[in-house]
Protein backbone atom coordinates (compact mmCIF):
# COMPACT_ATOMS: atom_id res chain seq x y z
CA UNK A 1 0.00 0.00 0.00
CA UNK A 2 1.37 3.40 -0.97
CA UNK A 3 0.41 6.79 -2.31
CA UNK A 4 0.80 7.59 -6.02
CA UNK A 5 4.00 9.68 -5.61
CA UNK A 6 5.71 6.90 -3.65
CA UNK A 7 4.81 4.29 -6.26
CA UNK A 8 5.91 6.46 -9.19
CA UNK A 9 9.19 7.56 -7.57
CA UNK A 10 9.99 3.96 -6.66
CA UNK A 11 9.33 2.85 -10.21
CA UNK A 12 11.46 5.64 -11.70
CA UNK A 13 14.31 4.93 -9.28
CA UNK A 14 14.38 1.25 -10.24
CA UNK A 15 14.13 2.08 -13.96
CA UNK A 16 17.11 4.42 -13.66
CA UNK A 17 19.13 1.90 -11.64
CA UNK A 18 18.48 -0.89 -14.14
CA UNK A 19 19.27 1.28 -17.16
CA UNK A 20 22.41 2.73 -15.64
CA UNK A 21 23.73 -0.69 -14.55
CA UNK A 22 23.00 -2.20 -17.96
CA UNK A 23 25.05 0.56 -19.63
CA UNK A 24 28.07 -0.15 -17.40
CA UNK A 25 28.01 -3.94 -17.36
CA UNK A 26 25.99 -7.01 -18.23
CA UNK A 27 22.96 -6.71 -15.96
CA UNK A 28 20.19 -9.29 -15.95
CA UNK A 29 19.08 -9.45 -12.31
CA UNK A 30 15.76 -7.90 -13.33
CA UNK A 31 14.26 -6.23 -16.38
CA UNK A 32 12.04 -3.19 -16.84
CA UNK A 33 9.13 -5.60 -17.32
CA UNK A 34 9.95 -7.16 -13.92
CA UNK A 35 9.77 -3.69 -12.37
CA UNK A 36 6.39 -3.06 -14.01
CA UNK A 37 4.96 -6.36 -12.81
CA UNK A 38 6.23 -5.75 -9.25
CA UNK A 39 4.58 -2.34 -9.08
CA UNK A 40 1.31 -3.64 -10.53
CA UNK A 41 0.75 -5.42 -7.23
CA UNK A 42 1.05 -2.16 -5.25
CA UNK A 43 -2.27 -0.81 -4.07
CA UNK A 44 -2.31 2.96 -4.60
CA UNK A 45 -4.28 5.01 -2.11
CA UNK A 46 -5.15 8.69 -1.95
CA UNK A 47 -4.79 10.62 1.30
CA UNK A 48 -7.76 10.02 3.62
CA UNK A 49 -9.05 7.16 1.46
CA UNK A 50 -10.35 4.31 3.63
CA UNK A 51 -9.42 0.78 2.59
CA UNK A 52 -11.18 -2.17 4.21
CA UNK A 53 -8.98 -5.24 4.11
CA UNK A 54 -10.39 -8.64 3.27
CA UNK A 55 -9.22 -12.18 3.93
CA UNK A 56 -6.87 -12.52 6.91
CA UNK A 57 -7.07 -8.77 7.50
CA UNK A 58 -10.86 -8.71 7.48
CA UNK A 59 -12.24 -5.92 9.67
CA UNK A 60 -9.09 -3.79 9.48
CA UNK A 61 -9.37 -0.34 7.92
CA UNK A 62 -6.24 1.44 6.61
CA UNK A 63 -6.24 5.18 6.01
CA UNK A 64 -3.24 7.22 4.80
CA UNK A 65 -2.82 10.85 5.88
CA UNK A 66 -0.24 13.34 4.64
CA UNK A 67 2.95 13.24 6.71
CA UNK A 68 4.19 16.63 5.54
CA UNK A 69 7.81 15.45 5.50
CA UNK A 70 8.34 13.99 2.03
CA UNK A 71 6.37 13.95 -1.20
CA UNK A 72 3.81 11.16 -0.81
CA UNK A 73 4.97 10.46 2.76
CA UNK A 74 2.25 8.99 4.90
CA UNK A 75 0.98 8.78 8.46
CA UNK A 76 -1.08 5.60 8.66
CA UNK A 77 -4.22 5.11 10.72
CA UNK A 78 -5.01 1.45 11.25
CA UNK A 79 -8.38 0.69 12.81
CA UNK A 80 -10.06 -2.50 13.93
CA UNK A 81 -13.25 -2.40 15.95
CA UNK A 82 -12.58 0.04 18.82
CA UNK A 83 -8.78 0.02 18.57
CA UNK A 84 -7.12 2.74 16.54
CA UNK A 85 -3.37 2.77 15.88
CA UNK A 86 -1.58 5.73 14.32
CA UNK A 87 1.82 4.97 12.78
CA UNK A 88 3.71 8.23 12.25
CA UNK A 89 7.44 7.61 12.21
CA UNK A 90 8.43 10.58 10.05
CA UNK A 91 6.30 13.72 9.88
CA UNK A 92 6.57 17.50 9.82
CA UNK A 93 4.17 19.69 11.78
CA UNK A 94 5.05 22.89 9.86
CA UNK A 95 3.89 23.96 6.41
CA UNK A 96 6.79 24.19 3.97
CA UNK A 97 6.96 25.77 0.51
CA UNK A 98 6.33 22.49 -1.32
CA UNK A 99 4.38 20.48 1.28
CA UNK A 100 1.57 21.13 3.71
CA UNK A 101 1.99 20.24 7.36
CA UNK A 102 1.09 16.79 8.59
CA UNK A 103 -2.54 15.82 9.04
CA UNK A 104 -1.62 14.21 12.38
CA UNK A 105 -3.47 16.92 14.31
CA UNK A 106 -6.76 15.79 12.77
CA UNK A 107 -6.44 12.30 14.29
CA UNK A 108 -8.16 12.49 17.65
CA UNK A 109 -6.84 10.42 20.57
CA UNK A 110 -5.92 7.06 19.04
CA UNK A 111 -5.65 4.10 21.40
CA UNK A 112 -2.03 3.60 20.22
CA UNK A 113 0.46 6.06 18.74
CA UNK A 114 3.79 5.06 17.23
CA UNK A 115 6.14 7.92 16.35
CA UNK A 116 9.77 8.14 15.35
CA UNK A 117 12.22 9.77 17.72
CA UNK A 118 15.11 10.52 15.36
CA UNK A 119 14.42 14.26 15.40
CA UNK A 120 13.26 14.69 18.98
N, C-alpha and C positions, 0 to 999 in steps of 0.2 A: 504494500500500500504506500502510495506516495502522491505528492502533488505534481501537476503537469511540469513546472519548471525543474523539479528534481529528476523526473524521468527523462526529460529532454537533455538536460545537462549531463546526466549519466551516459546517455546514448552517444552524445557528441564526444565526450571524453574517451569512451571506448573506441569509437570510430577513429579518432585522431591517433590514439595509441596503436591500434592495429595498422593503420596506414603508415605511420612513421616507422614502426618496427619492420614492416615489410619492405620499406625502401632501403633500410640499413642492412638487413640480413634476410635469410629464408625464415619466414614466420608462418607457421600453420597451426598454432595452438587453437585459434578460433578465427572464424571468418566474419565478414560484415553481416552475412545472413544469420550466423549464430547469435550475433548481438541483437539483431531484429527479433529473432524468435525468443530470446531471453526476456526482452522488454515487452513482448506481447503478453506475457503472463503477469505483468505489473498492473495492479488495479489503481487507476488514477482517480483521485478525489479532489473536489474543490474545497476551499476553506468553508467550514461550518456545514458540510454535507454529511448527513448521518448515513452510516452503512451498517445494516444489521447482518451479522455473520450467520452462516448456516452450517449445518453439519456439526462437527465437534465444538465449534464456537457458537452454537445456537444460543440466542438470548443475549449475546454481547453486542453492544453498539459502539462503533468507533466513530469519532468525530475529530477532524483536523482543524486547528485554529492557527492563525498566523503567529509565528514566533518573533518576527520583527528583527531577527539577527542576520539571516541569510535569505537570499531569494528562494522562495519555495519552502523555507524552513518551517517546521511544524511543531506545535504543542499539541499533544494528543490527549483527548478525553476518552477514556474507556469505561463504559458503564454496563453493569449487569445487575438487574433488579434494583436494590437500594444502594449498592456500592458504586462509588464513582471514583475512578483513579485518574489523576492528571499527571502526565509524563512530560515534563518541561525541562530538559537538561541543558538547553542552550537557547536563551531568549534575550530580548532587549526591550526594556520598558520605555525607552525614549523614541520619539519619532525622528527619523533620519531623513536626509534628502531623497534617498531612493526607496526607503521602506517605511511603512507605518510602524508604530509601536506594537508590541505583542498584544494579543487579545486575551491574555491571561487574566486580566482584571475582570473580564466578563464572566469568568467561571466562578460561581459562588460556592464556597465552602465544600470542596470535595472531601470524601471520606479518607482519601489517601492523596498525597502530593509528593511527587518525586522531582527534585530539581538538581541541577548540576551545581557544583561548588567551585569550579575552576576560576571564577572571577569574583568570588566573594572575599 
